[in-house]
Amino acid sequence: RHHDGGVELKTRQCGECGGPGCDTRPGGSELCCGGSMKDKPCTSFDGPPPCVYPSSWAQDRCTEGVSDAQGLACCARSCGRCGGPGCDLLPGGPTACCGGSISDTCSSPAGPPPCLYPESWGACLQQQPTAVPPPPPSPLASVAPLELFCIVGISDASGVVCCPSSCGQCGGPGCDLRPGGASQCCGGTIEARCDTASGPPPCLYPLAARLSSARCQAGVPDTSGGVCCAKVCGQCGGPGCDTRPGGPLLCCGGSISNTCKTLAGPPPCKYPADHGGKDEL
């Protein structure tokens, strides 16, 4: 996925989005030049490309629900508030009102709730200079076994929240009554970001890192964790993917159409948006 001025989304085969010579890249002006897609609005976070994001998407989130304090969790409007002590007692219960019990990924400004927004939601859509290369993948995304997350603490059901072992259980009903209280045992009140496999707890793991670590065990995932390329590619997606061993059909997300059926893939394939790390899809 590449962005030009923060509002256009193209297929990965373009290599770069917009700018001089965009019409000469693989896909031509229709896929790689923003001026040719003004009438193609994006309908979700993933696009689909080529399309143009509404300018309000960078700021708007959870318009059909209620956000938690960090703006990452989108709870059902009936909850009244999102996360925090006693969230499991709110109308809808923990699966609708507690961030630590929500596993679905939000796909639009509406949500829809209950869901979790990727940390890249706002940054991905804000304006960025076109000459700036994409950031390197998080070191957490290269940690493959799921059990290597929160290794000195205890994870919640979604794997996003890392609580101290003293909590006994992370998140869920009655989390605020456990040793350490809500600030250590309830995902909705934890604000610190995990930056290593150890955590350290209490902290929150980026959702993308958690998902990508479980996926594409028989291939090479792209930085979003949504595409699984063949191992022979060495790297999945990004500029020049079509020149790698295997070519675009094995190494470029924009040219891969098969749907992944298991955690292993098999590659080349794309994971459905609603796959949350289950062994079978």
Secondary structure, 3 states (H helix, E strand, C coil): CEEECCCEEECHHHCCCCCCCHHHCCCHHHHHCHHHCCCCECCECCECCCEECCHHHHCCCCCCEEECCCCCEEEEHHHCCCCCCCHHHCCCCHHHHCHHHCCCECCECCECCCEECCCCHHHHHCCCCCCCCCCCCCHHHHCCCHHHCCCCEEECCCCCEEEEHHHCCCCCCCHHHCCCCHHHHCHHHCCCECCECCECCCEECCHHHHHHHHCCCCCEECCCCCEEECHHHCCCCCCCHHHCCCCHHHHCHHHCCCECCECCECCCEECCCCCCCCCEC
